[in-house]
């Protein structure tokens, strides 16, 4: 989904994006680097990442163009 939206993310009109990521997956962690290379800063509220259970490590990441 992220790869399909790359042109939208490159557009200066896109000021923020919320993406749910699984921090246990390397492919998801690469998305953070991609978004930072496109000029976005990453904001993660500590309570946004699940700490236990079957969804441990999954949470919302907010990317804001800085």
C-alpha distances in whole Angstrom, upper triangle without the diagonal:
4,6,5,6,9,12,11,12,15,16,19,19,16,18,16,13,13,10,11,12,14,17,18,16,16,12,11,15,14,11,14,16,13,13,17,18,16,19,18,20,18,20,20,23,25,25,21,21,22,25,26,25,23,20,22,20,17,17,15,15,16,16,18,19,23
4,5,5,6,10,10,9,12,14,17,17,14,15,14,11,11,9,11,11,14,16,17,15,14,11,10,12,11,8,11,12,10,10,13,14,12,15,14,16,15,17,18,21,23,24,20,20,22,25,26,26,24,20,22,19,16,16,14,13,14,13,15,16,19
4,5,5,9,10,10,11,14,17,18,15,18,16,14,15,13,15,14,16,18,19,16,15,12,12,14,12,9,13,13,10,11,14,14,13,16,16,18,18,20,21,25,26,27,23,23,25,28,29,29,26,23,24,22,19,19,18,17,17,15,18,18,21
4,6,8,9,10,12,13,17,17,15,18,17,14,15,14,16,16,19,21,22,19,19,15,15,17,15,13,16,16,13,14,17,17,15,18,17,20,20,22,23,26,28,29,25,25,27,30,31,30,28,25,26,24,21,21,19,18,18,17,19,19,22
4,6,5,6,9,10,13,13,11,14,13,11,13,12,15,16,19,20,23,20,19,16,15,17,15,12,14,15,12,11,15,15,12,15,15,18,18,20,21,24,26,27,23,24,26,29,30,30,28,25,26,24,21,20,17,16,16,14,16,16,19
4,5,5,6,9,12,13,11,13,13,12,14,13,16,16,19,20,23,20,19,15,15,16,14,11,13,13,10,9,13,12,9,13,13,16,17,19,21,24,27,28,24,24,27,30,32,32,30,26,27,24,22,21,19,17,16,14,15,14,17
4,5,5,6,10,11,10,13,14,13,16,16,19,20,23,24,26,24,23,19,19,20,17,15,16,16,13,12,15,13,10,13,14,18,19,21,24,27,29,30,27,27,30,33,35,35,33,30,31,28,25,24,21,19,18,15,16,15,18
4,5,5,9,8,7,10,11,10,13,14,17,19,22,23,26,24,23,20,18,20,18,15,16,17,13,12,15,14,11,13,13,16,17,19,22,24,27,28,25,26,28,31,33,34,32,28,29,27,24,22,19,17,16,13,14,13,16
4,5,8,9,6,9,9,8,11,12,16,16,20,21,24,21,21,18,16,17,15,12,13,13,10,8,11,11,7,9,9,13,14,16,19,22,25,26,22,23,26,29,31,32,30,27,27,24,22,20,17,15,13,10,11,10,13
4,6,9,8,10,11,12,15,16,19,20,23,23,26,24,22,20,19,19,16,14,14,14,11,9,11,10,6,9,10,14,16,19,21,24,27,29,25,26,29,32,34,35,34,30,30,27,25,23,20,18,16,13,12,10,13
4,5,6,9,11,12,16,17,21,22,25,26,29,27,26,23,22,22,20,17,17,17,14,12,14,13,9,11,12,15,17,20,23,25,29,30,27,28,31,34,36,37,36,32,33,29,27,25,22,19,17,14,13,10,13
4,5,7,10,12,16,18,22,23,27,27,30,28,27,25,23,23,21,18,18,18,15,13,14,13,10,9,11,14,17,19,22,25,28,29,26,28,31,34,37,38,37,33,33,30,28,25,22,19,16,13,11,8,11
4,6,9,11,15,17,21,23,27,28,31,29,29,26,24,24,23,20,19,20,18,15,16,16,13,12,12,15,18,19,22,24,28,29,26,28,31,34,37,38,36,33,33,30,28,25,21,19,16,14,12,10,12
4,6,8,11,14,17,19,23,24,27,26,25,23,20,21,20,16,16,17,15,12,14,14,11,11,10,13,14,16,19,21,25,25,22,24,27,30,33,34,33,29,29,27,24,21,18,16,13,10,9,8,11
4,7,11,13,17,19,23,23,27,26,25,23,21,21,20,17,16,17,15,12,13,14,11,10,8,10,12,13,16,18,22,23,20,22,26,29,32,33,32,28,28,26,23,20,16,14,11,8,6,5,8
4,7,10,13,15,19,20,23,23,22,21,18,18,18,14,13,15,14,10,12,14,11,10,8,9,10,10,13,15,19,20,17,19,22,25,28,29,28,25,25,22,19,16,13,10,7,5,4,6,9
4,6,10,12,16,17,20,20,20,18,15,15,16,12,11,14,13,9,12,14,12,12,9,10,10,10,12,14,18,18,15,17,20,23,25,26,25,21,22,19,16,14,10,8,6,5,7,9,12
4,7,10,13,15,18,17,18,17,13,14,15,12,11,15,14,11,13,16,15,15,11,12,10,10,10,12,15,15,12,13,16,19,22,22,22,18,18,16,13,10,6,6,4,6,9,12,15
4,6,10,12,15,14,15,13,10,11,13,9,10,13,12,10,13,16,15,16,12,13,10,11,11,13,15,15,11,12,14,18,20,20,19,15,16,13,10,8,6,5,7,8,11,14,17
4,7,10,12,12,14,13,9,11,13,11,11,15,15,13,16,18,18,19,16,15,12,12,11,12,14,13,10,9,11,15,16,17,15,11,12,10,7,5,4,6,9,11,14,17,20
4,6,9,8,10,9,6,8,10,9,9,13,13,13,15,17,18,19,16,15,12,12,11,13,14,14,10,9,11,14,15,16,14,11,11,8,6,6,6,7,10,12,16,18,21
4,5,6,9,9,6,8,11,10,11,14,15,15,17,20,20,21,19,18,15,15,13,15,14,14,11,9,10,12,13,13,11,8,8,5,4,7,9,10,14,15,19,22,24
4,5,7,9,6,6,10,10,10,13,15,15,16,18,20,21,18,17,13,14,11,14,13,14,12,9,10,11,13,14,13,10,9,5,6,8,10,10,14,15,19,21,23
4,7,9,8,8,11,13,13,15,17,18,19,21,23,24,21,20,17,18,15,17,16,17,15,11,11,12,13,13,12,10,8,6,8,11,13,14,17,19,22,25,26
4,5,5,6,9,10,12,13,15,16,18,19,21,22,20,20,17,18,17,19,18,19,17,14,14,15,16,16,14,12,11,9,10,12,14,14,18,18,22,24,26
4,5,5,6,9,10,11,13,15,16,17,19,21,19,19,17,19,17,20,20,21,19,16,17,18,19,20,18,16,15,12,13,15,16,15,18,18,22,23,25
4,5,5,7,9,10,11,13,15,16,17,19,18,18,16,19,18,21,21,22,19,17,18,20,21,21,19,17,16,14,13,15,15,15,17,17,20,22,24
4,5,5,7,10,10,11,13,15,16,18,16,16,13,15,14,17,18,19,16,14,15,17,19,19,17,14,14,11,10,11,12,11,14,14,17,19,21
4,5,5,7,9,10,11,13,15,16,14,14,12,14,13,16,16,18,16,14,16,17,19,20,19,16,15,11,11,12,12,11,13,13,17,18,20
4,5,5,6,9,10,11,13,15,14,14,13,15,15,19,20,22,19,17,19,21,23,24,22,19,18,15,15,15,15,13,15,14,17,18,19
4,5,5,6,9,10,11,13,11,12,11,13,14,17,19,20,17,16,19,21,23,23,22,19,18,15,14,13,13,10,12,11,14,15,17
4,5,5,6,9,10,11,9,9,7,10,11,15,16,18,15,15,18,19,22,23,22,19,18,14,14,13,12,9,10,9,12,13,14
4,5,5,6,9,10,9,10,9,13,14,18,19,22,19,18,21,23,25,27,25,22,21,18,17,17,15,12,13,11,13,13,15
4,5,5,6,9,9,11,11,14,16,20,21,23,20,20,23,25,27,28,27,23,23,19,18,18,16,13,13,11,13,13,14
4,5,5,7,5,8,8,12,14,17,19,21,18,19,22,24,27,28,27,23,23,19,18,16,14,11,10,7,9,9,11
4,5,5,5,6,7,11,14,17,19,22,19,19,23,25,27,29,28,25,24,20,19,18,16,12,11,8,9,9,10
4,5,7,9,11,15,17,21,23,25,23,23,26,28,31,32,31,28,27,23,22,21,19,15,15,11,12,11,11
4,6,9,11,15,18,21,24,26,23,23,27,29,31,33,32,28,28,24,23,21,19,15,14,10,10,8,10
4,7,10,13,16,20,22,25,22,23,27,29,32,33,32,29,28,25,23,21,18,15,13,9,8,6,6
4,6,10,13,16,19,21,18,19,23,25,28,30,29,26,25,21,20,18,15,11,9,5,5,4,6
4,7,10,13,16,18,16,17,21,23,26,28,28,24,23,20,19,16,14,10,8,5,5,6,6
4,7,10,12,15,13,14,17,19,22,25,24,21,20,16,15,13,10,7,6,5,7,9,10
4,7,10,12,10,12,15,17,21,23,23,20,18,15,14,11,9,6,5,6,8,11,11
4,6,8,7,8,12,14,17,19,20,16,15,12,11,8,7,5,6,9,11,14,15
4,5,5,8,11,13,16,19,20,17,15,13,12,9,8,8,9,12,13,17,18
4,5,6,9,10,13,16,18,15,13,11,12,9,10,10,12,15,17,20,21
4,6,7,8,12,14,16,13,12,11,11,9,10,11,13,16,18,22,23
4,6,9,12,14,15,12,11,9,8,5,6,8,10,14,16,20,21
4,6,9,11,12,9,7,6,6,4,7,9,12,15,18,21,23
4,6,8,9,6,5,5,6,6,10,12,15,18,22,25,26
4,7,10,8,5,6,8,10,13,15,18,21,24,27,29
4,7,7,5,8,10,12,15,18,21,24,27,31,32
4,5,5,9,10,13,16,19,23,26,29,32,34
4,6,9,9,12,16,19,22,25,29,32,34
4,6,6,9,12,15,18,21,25,28,30
4,6,9,12,15,18,21,24,28,29
4,7,10,12,15,18,21,24,26
4,7,10,13,16,19,22,24
4,7,10,13,16,20,22
4,6,10,13,16,19
4,6,10,13,15
4,6,10,12
4,7,9
4,6
4
